Amino acid sequence: MFAPLSEGYRSGKLIALEGGRYALISGGQGGEGHVSSGSLSIHYLQRTGDSFTRIGSWPGFLVSGTWGAPPEWKIRTDLTPSPTLVAEAGGTWQGYTCTWAHVIELTPDKPIVRIDQIPTSYSDGGAREEGDTKSMEGVLIPGQKGKSMRVRYTGDVDATVVYAKVGESYDPVNLPRCDRPSEGRDNVDRKSASASG
């Protein structure tokens, strides 16, 4: 397991939702060790005139990453019916470097994790001899909004993975293969779109 947060939260950013509601996204700095994660907290606010009232609070909603740094994130409007928070984190373990993304839909009532972890890059260049390395990059692209989305992989993996909505989550329909280390990263490999070769 990644180490829990030990520090405070930085200033946040307001994201407009529906009906005068806003999501306040705040990044939390963790410890200084490699095993320490950062986090994102989400608060929902209702705007009335010149003031805001808190109507929902999810501190530490997402805990991910290394060296205590909070995940980098952005908002997209082309993936799900409500704004989508896409947060990315990653690290290097014994020469193996990888990043992964979390997909969270900011519905009017609450944030919902649509995809827990999507591998977005991988390289074993720090662990293998030159000429015997493998790497890949993944880009999240829209599908049919509210029903599917896709990840396009290039490099040593040349494939498109389709994620289809099942209940509250989006699950992969097809999985490519790529050499991956079997150790070094908590539970990310359980959700990986690649398997150890």
C-alpha positions in Angstrom: 0.0 0.0 0.0 1.1 3.6 -0.6 1.7 5.5 2.6 -1.2 7.8 3.7 -1.1 11.6 3.6 0.8 13.4 6.3 0.6 17.0 5.2 -2.1 19.6 4.3 -4.0 20.7 1.3 -3.1 23.4 -1.2 -5.6 26.0 -2.6 -8.2 24.5 -4.9 -10.0 25.3 -8.1 -13.7 25.7 -8.7 -15.3 23.7 -11.5 -18.9 24.7 -12.6 -21.5 21.9 -12.6 -25.2 22.2 -13.0 -27.8 24.4 -11.2 -25.4 26.8 -9.6 -23.3 24.0 -8.1 -19.5 23.9 -8.1 -16.9 21.3 -7.4 -13.8 22.5 -5.4 -10.8 20.3 -6.3 -7.9 20.6 -3.8 -4.5 18.9 -4.0 -3.0 17.4 -0.8 0.7 17.0 -0.3 1.8 13.8 1.3 5.1 12.8 2.9 8.5 13.0 1.3 9.2 9.3 0.8 8.9 7.4 -2.5 6.1 5.3 -1.0 4.1 8.4 0.1 1.1 9.4 -2.0 -0.6 12.7 -2.6 -4.3 13.1 -2.8 -7.2 15.1 -4.2 -10.1 16.2 -2.1 -13.5 17.2 -3.6 -16.1 19.5 -2.1 -19.4 20.5 -3.6 -20.7 24.0 -3.2 -24.0 25.6 -3.9 -23.9 29.2 -5.0 -26.6 31.6 -3.7 -26.1 35.2 -4.6 -22.6 36.2 -3.5 -22.0 33.3 -1.2 -21.4 29.5 -1.3 -22.8 26.8 0.9 -21.0 23.4 1.2 -23.4 20.6 0.2 -21.0 17.7 -0.1 -17.5 16.8 1.2 -15.1 14.0 0.2 -11.7 14.7 1.7 -9.0 12.5 0.3 -11.3 11.2 -2.4 -8.4 10.1 -4.5 -5.1 8.9 -3.0 -2.4 8.2 -5.6 1.1 8.8 -6.8 4.6 8.8 -5.3 6.9 11.2 -3.3 3.9 12.8 -1.7 2.9 14.7 -4.8 -0.8 15.1 -5.5 -2.0 13.7 -8.9 -2.0 16.1 -11.8 -5.5 16.7 -13.1 -7.6 18.3 -15.8 -11.3 18.6 -16.6 -12.7 17.2 -19.8 -16.2 17.6 -21.2 -16.0 15.1 -24.0 -16.0 11.8 -22.1 -19.1 11.7 -19.8 -22.4 13.6 -19.5 -21.1 15.6 -16.6 -17.6 17.2 -16.4 -14.9 14.6 -16.0 -11.9 14.9 -13.7 -8.9 13.0 -15.2 -6.1 12.7 -12.7 -2.7 11.2 -13.6 0.1 9.9 -11.4 3.1 7.7 -11.8 6.6 6.8 -10.7 9.7 4.7 -11.3 10.5 1.4 -9.6 13.9 -0.2 -10.1 14.1 1.3 -13.6 10.5 0.6 -14.6 8.6 3.8 -15.1 4.8 4.0 -15.6 2.0 6.4 -15.2 -1.7 5.8 -14.8 -4.9 7.9 -14.9 -8.1 7.9 -12.8 -11.4 8.9 -14.4 -13.9 10.6 -12.1 -17.3 12.0 -13.3 -18.4 15.0 -11.3 -22.2 14.3 -11.4 -24.5 16.9 -9.9 -25.0 14.9 -6.7 -21.5 13.4 -6.1 -18.2 12.5 -7.7 -18.2 8.9 -9.1 -15.1 6.9 -10.0 -15.8 5.7 -13.6 -12.4 4.0 -14.2 -10.1 3.4 -11.2 -6.8 3.2 -13.1 -5.9 3.3 -16.7 -2.2 2.7 -17.7 -1.1 5.7 -19.7 2.6 5.1 -20.2 5.3 2.5 -19.5 9.0 2.2 -20.1 11.6 -0.3 -18.9 14.5 1.7 -20.3 16.0 2.1 -16.8 16.1 -1.6 -16.2 17.1 -3.2 -19.5 20.1 -3.0 -21.8 19.8 -0.5 -24.7 18.1 -2.0 -27.7 16.1 -4.5 -25.5 13.7 -2.0 -24.0 9.9 -1.6 -24.4 7.7 1.4 -24.0 4.2 2.5 -24.7 2.0 5.6 -24.5 -1.8 5.7 -24.0 -4.2 8.6 -24.8 -7.8 8.7 -23.5 -10.2 9.5 -26.3 -14.0 9.9 -26.4 -16.4 7.1 -27.3 -20.1 7.4 -27.1 -20.7 9.8 -24.3 -22.3 8.1 -21.3 -21.7 4.7 -22.7 -18.1 4.2 -23.7 -14.6 5.7 -24.0 -11.3 4.5 -25.5 -7.6 4.4 -24.8 -5.3 4.5 -27.9 -1.9 2.9 -27.2 1.2 3.4 -29.4 4.7 2.2 -29.2 5.4 -1.4 -28.3 1.7 -1.7 -27.8 -0.4 -0.8 -30.8 -4.0 -1.2 -29.8 -7.2 0.6 -28.9 -8.9 -0.5 -25.6 -12.6 0.1 -25.4 -14.1 0.8 -21.9 -17.9 0.2 -21.8 -20.2 1.4 -19.1 -21.4 -1.3 -16.7 -23.3 0.0 -13.7 -21.4 2.9 -12.3 -18.0 2.0 -13.8 -16.5 1.7 -17.3 -14.9 -1.7 -17.8 -12.4 -2.8 -20.5 -13.8 -4.8 -23.3 -10.5 -5.9 -24.8 -7.0 -6.0 -23.4 -3.7 -5.8 -25.3 -0.5 -7.4 -24.1 2.8 -5.8 -23.2 5.8 -6.8 -21.1 5.3 -5.4 -17.6 7.1 -5.9 -14.3 5.3 -8.1 -11.8 6.5 -6.1 -8.8 6.9 -2.6 -7.7 3.6 -0.9 -7.8 0.8 -1.4 -5.3 -2.5 -2.5 -6.8 -2.2 -0.7 -10.2 -1.5 -3.9 -12.1 -4.8 -5.3 -11.1 -6.4 -2.7 -13.3 -3.7 -2.6 -16.0 -4.6 -2.8 -19.6 -1.5 -4.8 -20.2 -0.2 -8.1 -18.8 3.2 -9.3 -17.9 5.0 -11.0 -20.7 
